[in-house]
C-alpha cells in the first residue's frame, strides 16, 4: 500500500468549491486548508500507477491550479529493502572484534566484496 500527501493549489475564491469536489471524489481524503488556497489531501494506492491516476483526477478538477505530490510512503518498497538487508552481506567479523585496531583498517572506497 502506498500513501502520498498532495498539496492542491487553487485561487482563494475557489477554495470551498474545490474542497466540495475533493470530498465528493472517491480518490482521496481531505485533511485541511489555509486561507491562501492551499488544500492538503492524501491518496492511497496499491502501487505508484494507481496513485498517479488519482493525482490526475485531482489535477483535472474545476478550479485546481496544481496538485503536487509532496510526500510519498511505499510500504512494499520498505519491505523489499528490509528483505535485501536481511539477505545481504553480513557485517564483516573483524568489525565486531574487540581487539581490532583502527590503524589496521584499510579503506578502499567500498568494503563489500573485499573478503574481510
ChimeraX attribute file (.defattr): number of C-alpha atoms within 10 A of each C-alpha:
attribute: neighborCount
match mode: 1-to-1
recipient: residues
	/A:1	12
	/A:2	17
	/A:3	18
	/A:4	22
	/A:5	19
	/A:6	23
	/A:7	18
	/A:8	24
	/A:9	22
	/A:10	22
	/A:11	15
	/A:12	12
	/A:13	12
	/A:14	14
	/A:15	21
	/A:16	15
	/A:17	14
	/A:18	22
	/A:19	20
	/A:20	11
	/A:21	14
	/A:22	20
	/A:23	14
	/A:24	12
	/A:25	15
	/A:26	11
	/A:27	20
	/A:28	22
	/A:29	17
	/A:30	17
	/A:31	12
	/A:32	10
	/A:33	17
	/A:34	10
	/A:35	10
	/A:36	12
	/A:37	18
	/A:38	17
	/A:39	22
	/A:40	18
	/A:41	22
	/A:42	20
	/A:43	21
	/A:44	21
	/A:45	18
	/A:46	13
	/A:47	15
	/A:48	16
	/A:49	10
	/A:50	15
	/A:51	22
	/A:52	16
	/A:53	13
	/A:54	18
	/A:55	21
	/A:56	14
	/A:57	16
	/A:58	24
	/A:59	17
	/A:60	12
	/A:61	16
	/A:62	12
	/A:63	16
	/A:64	18
	/A:65	14
	/A:66	15
	/A:67	22
	/A:68	15
	/A:69	16
	/A:70	11
	/A:71	11
	/A:72	16
	/A:73	13
	/A:74	16
	/A:75	13
	/A:76	13
	/A:77	13
	/A:78	11
	/A:79	11
	/A:80	11
	/A:81	11
	/A:82	12
	/A:83	11
	/A:84	11
	/A:85	11
	/A:86	10
	/A:87	9
	/A:88	9
	/A:89	10
	/A:90	9
	/A:91	11
	/A:92	13
	/A:93	8
	/A:94	12
	/A:95	13
	/A:96	9
	/A:97	9
	/A:98	7
	/A:99	8
	/A:100	11
	/A:101	10
	/A:102	8
	/A:103	6
	/A:104	7
	/A:105	10
	/A:106	8
	/A:107	8
	/A:108	7
	/A:109	6
	/A:110	7
	/A:111	12
	/A:112	11
	/A:113	7
	/A:114	9
	/A:115	6
	/A:116	10
